[in-house]
Structures are given as C-alpha cells and as structure tokens.
Amino acid sequence: MDGTLVDSEKLWDISLSALYESLGGSMSRETRTALVGASADETMATVYTELGLDLDPQAMAESIRWLHEHTAGLFDGGLPWCDGAREMLEALAADGTPMALVTNTQRALTERALNSIGRHYFSVTVCADEVPSGKPAPDPYLRAADLLGLSASECLAVEDSVTGTAAAEKAGCAVLVVPNDVPVPGGIRRRHADSLAGLDADALRRIYREIDRELRSA
C-alpha cells in the first residue's frame, strides 16, 4: 500500500518527524530510510533506541497510537496515487484478476487509507496486526495467498521496499519491484520497473511467467 499504490511515505515522514519532536529529538535520514516498509513495533523500537529512551512496552504502545492517529488525519486529507497505480488496479479489476492488499500498516489505519484508495479493488486485505509477524516475515503474504485460495508461488507480489520484497520472496511469490525512495537489490524471483504506468493484466502475467521460467531452469 504505502509507497506502492499511494505515495503515502511522504505523509509518514511528516508524522514521524512530529513524533520525534514530541519525544524531544529529531529523526536522522538514515533512520527514515531504515523504517521504509517497517511494522509499527519495529518502527517504535527503532525510534526509542535512537533517542535513547527506555523500551517500555506501555510507552511504546502509546507512541504507536499517537503516530497512527496523526497519520490517519493526514490520510483523511486524501492520498496521492503512485504513477500508474490506479490505472493498473482498474485494468486488473476489469480483467477479473483477484487482488490482495498486503500491508505492514495496522488494520485501523489501513481502513482509513482504503477510504481514499477504494476497497472494491481487493478480494482480501491483510494487515500486519492480523498475522504472527509482519514483513519482512512471510506471514502476511502466506495469509493473503491462503485467503485467495492459491499457493504463494502462483502469485505475483508488487512491492516498493526491501522489507516488503523480502517478505514476498520468503513466502514464495514472484515479485515485481517498483522502488519508491529506497533502492531494492535484484534477485532471481524479482523483476524491476520504474513505475506501474502501462502495466495491465497481460503485462503482469508476462512478468510472472518470465520469473517462473527462470526459477524452473535454475
């Protein structure tokens, strides 16, 4: 979702900077890069560690709540689409291709984002707080594939981050990587694109088949 379909990472920048300020510090560029695609728990552990704060579970939970409320307000103002994302969803929906939204964002905030994106595109949605471990663990993608009635190896994941790509790859998905702000290395299960512009159902199937053939011949 964040950074793949909608360019919400810039809104997270605003929220995270505000959180750091409320905690008496400032966020380094290196930390922001490391947090792209991270789960809420991972994010807060990184924030508290960087600021030298005690890793108190209650305080961290309250900071997560504060961060999500602040971000939700920004989401309610509307989310800007990533290049080609809306057109890709429309093309896949018209083709009847089942789609799962798989995000490290928690359910409550995802629902606020879906008010802008549109729930109707997705057969299922899976959030980080609904599985044992969020990305980079494979759990969210394994859950999504199961809900779609497919094996993960039959699915093409579309990801923008190192964290998300690792999760999809560990689950067994082929992965189309469209980096947002942070470069993502290549790999045998991966293909890269500069944007989602011009990618319809046929184009995505071709990408999947290319990866599948390479895996079978490896």
Phi, psi and omega in degrees: 000288182294118176088347178255304178268315182236146184274060185273351180301327179292329176288323174297324176304315181297313182295315180295320178297320178294321178297313179303317180298319180294335180265005175085027181214191177220151185270132176280155178297324180297319179293317180299320178298318181293336184272353180297120180085359183284156176283168180299316181295317178296319179301311185290325176298321178293316180300309183295323179294316180297325182273358179071027181269153177296134181281062182279120184304320182292317180294320180292321177297320178293322178293323176297315179300315180298315181298317182289323177295318179296317181291322179301320178299321177291319178300322182296341177281357180106142182249130179284133180288144168288154185304120176084354187293313182295319179296323177296315179299318179298317181295318179293321178296318179296329179281346183080018180284124179292138182231141174242133171270121183238110189225149174277357176283143181289159188304313185301317181285326176299319179299323177294320179293322181294339174300329180268318185285313183113114180289335190294343180289333195252132174291322179215157172228139181231128182245161187298328182276011179247004180228162181304318179218139177279181175303141016274005173294153182282352189310313182298320180287323177296320178295316181297315179299318180298317180294331177278351182075030182232163167274153180300329181292346177269000187250148171252118176270145175244118188224156179242348189238162175298317182298311181293321179297318179298319180297313181296319181294317178297327179288339181107008179282151160285150187228126167264118183258123175237086187301143177263275180258337188243129179299146178238124181298160177280176180181166185295330179269006190240145166231146181251148172220151180286330178200177178270358183301130176083003181266109176254189183300317181296319180296319180291323176296320178299317179298316179300314183296322178299314180295316181299317179297318181295321179294321181291331182269351182288000000 
